Amino acid sequence: MSKVSIINKALTLLGANRITSLSDNTIEAKTANAVYDQSLRSILSETCWSFATKRTLLNRLEETPEVGNGYYFQRPSDCIEIFEATANCWRPEGEKIWALDPELGVRYTYFNDDDTFYSPKFVDALACRLAADMSYDITNSASRTQELTSLYEGEYLPRALHHDASHQGETVVKDDEWINAALGRSTW
């Protein structure tokens, strides 16, 4: 589904006129251009979506904290939200990440604007988020904006989150030698 198709899905939720191109000289196209990337960033920051996840070992910077211990690492340029790190003690500090450990690996959501990777449930949620974000500029109705925000948070986003989580596979727990020994099981 193309960016214009996603925007038109949002405009349909609003009951507004559809666009043929992002360069249309209409309030709908201008508003969509103004909010699309921010709306996409907003929904991508909700979770570690399977289609927008990266894992990487971060580059440690030469710079060290002036006060306290630890190390600085370069935050990935496409990073929206970090959801997991190998260090027990870490935190973002501006465009850097501070950690106590000398090595830091992260799992994060990146800005994936390639809509060919989006599931239909994600597209529905993004369209609803867009509709809510464009609503006031197009309809001049605060109550319609609130309705769409509630619809996004209460229905569309949870469906997309559930769909994404249910398609990520199972975590397999391997037998542990200590537990097997304690229970008298063979490790074969």
C-alpha positions in Angstrom: 0.0 0.0 0.0 1.4 3.4 -1.0 1.8 6.5 1.2 -1.0 8.2 -0.7 -3.3 5.1 -0.2 -2.6 5.2 3.6 -3.4 8.9 3.6 -6.6 8.4 1.7 -7.6 5.7 4.1 -7.1 8.3 6.9 -9.1 10.9 4.9 -11.9 8.4 4.5 -12.1 8.0 8.3 -12.4 11.7 8.5 -15.0 11.9 5.8 -12.7 14.3 3.9 -11.8 14.6 0.2 -9.2 12.1 -1.0 -6.0 13.2 -2.7 -4.4 12.0 -5.9 -0.9 13.1 -5.0 1.0 14.6 -2.1 1.7 17.6 -4.2 -2.1 18.4 -4.6 -2.8 22.0 -3.7 -5.5 21.1 -1.1 -5.8 21.4 2.6 -5.9 17.6 2.8 -2.6 17.1 1.0 -0.9 19.9 2.8 -2.0 18.6 6.2 -1.0 15.1 5.4 2.4 16.3 4.3 2.8 18.2 7.5 1.9 15.3 9.9 2.7 12.0 8.1 6.3 11.5 9.2 5.5 12.5 12.8 2.5 10.2 12.9 4.6 7.3 11.6 7.3 8.1 14.2 4.7 8.1 16.9 3.2 4.7 16.1 6.7 3.2 15.5 7.7 4.3 19.0 4.8 2.3 20.5 6.6 -1.1 20.4 9.5 -3.0 18.8 7.5 -3.8 15.6 8.9 -6.9 13.8 9.3 -5.0 10.5 11.1 -2.1 12.1 13.5 -3.7 14.5 17.3 -3.7 14.4 19.9 -5.2 16.7 23.4 -3.7 16.8 26.5 -3.4 18.8 27.0 0.3 19.4 30.2 2.2 18.7 31.8 3.4 21.9 32.8 7.1 21.8 36.2 8.5 22.9 34.3 11.0 25.1 33.7 9.9 28.6 31.4 11.4 31.3 32.9 14.3 33.2 31.2 13.1 36.4 30.8 9.5 37.4 31.8 6.3 35.7 30.7 4.7 32.5 31.0 5.1 28.7 29.3 7.0 25.9 28.0 5.2 22.8 26.8 6.6 19.5 23.0 6.4 19.2 22.0 4.9 15.8 20.9 7.7 13.5 17.7 5.9 12.5 16.8 5.0 16.1 13.3 5.9 17.3 13.2 3.9 20.5 15.5 1.5 22.3 13.6 -1.4 23.8 16.4 -3.6 25.0 20.1 -3.3 25.9 22.8 -5.8 26.9 23.9 -3.6 29.8 22.0 -3.6 33.1 22.6 0.1 33.7 22.2 2.4 30.7 20.3 5.5 29.6 19.9 7.8 26.6 21.6 11.2 27.0 20.8 13.4 24.0 22.3 11.8 20.9 24.5 9.6 23.0 23.8 6.6 25.2 25.5 6.2 28.5 26.2 2.8 30.0 28.3 1.4 32.8 29.6 -1.5 30.6 32.4 -1.0 28.1 30.3 -2.7 25.4 26.6 -2.1 24.5 24.3 -3.9 22.2 20.8 -2.7 21.7 17.5 -3.8 20.1 15.6 -0.8 18.8 12.9 0.4 16.5 14.1 2.3 13.5 12.3 4.7 11.1 11.1 2.3 8.5 9.1 4.3 6.0 9.0 1.5 3.4 5.2 0.7 3.5 5.7 -2.6 1.7 6.7 -4.1 5.0 3.6 -2.9 6.9 0.9 -5.5 7.8 -2.7 -4.6 7.0 -3.4 -4.1 10.8 -0.5 -1.7 11.1 -1.8 0.2 8.0 -5.2 0.5 9.7 -3.6 1.7 12.9 -1.4 4.2 11.1 -4.4 5.5 9.0 -6.4 6.0 12.2 -3.4 7.8 13.9 -3.1 10.0 10.8 -6.8 10.7 10.8 -6.6 11.8 14.5 -3.5 14.0 13.8 -5.1 15.6 10.7 -8.6 15.9 12.1 -8.6 19.3 13.7 -6.9 21.0 10.7 -9.4 19.4 8.3 -12.7 19.2 10.3 -12.1 22.0 12.9 -13.7 19.6 15.4 -12.0 18.9 18.7 -14.6 16.2 19.5 -13.9 14.3 16.2 -10.2 14.5 17.0 -10.9 13.0 20.4 -13.1 10.3 18.9 -10.4 9.3 16.5 -7.7 9.3 19.2 -9.8 7.0 21.3 -10.5 4.7 18.4 -6.7 4.6 17.7 -5.8 3.9 21.3 -8.7 1.6 22.1 -9.1 -0.4 19.0 -6.7 0.0 16.1 -3.4 0.1 17.9 -4.2 -2.9 20.2 -5.2 -5.0 17.1 -1.9 -4.1 15.3 0.2 -4.8 18.4 -1.5 -8.2 18.9 -1.1 -9.1 15.3 2.6 -8.1 15.2 3.3 -10.0 18.5 1.5 -13.1 17.4 3.6 -13.3 14.2 7.0 -13.1 15.8 7.4 -16.8 16.6 7.7 -18.6 19.9 10.6 -18.3 22.4 11.9 -21.8 23.0 13.2 -22.5 26.5 16.1 -24.9 26.5 16.5 -27.5 29.2 18.9 -26.3 31.9 21.5 -28.8 33.2 21.0 -27.6 36.8 17.3 -27.9 36.7 17.4 -31.3 35.0 19.9 -32.6 37.6 17.8 -31.3 40.5 14.7 -33.0 39.0 16.7 -36.2 38.4 16.3 -36.0 34.6 18.8 -37.1 32.1 20.5 -34.4 30.0 20.4 -36.6 27.0 
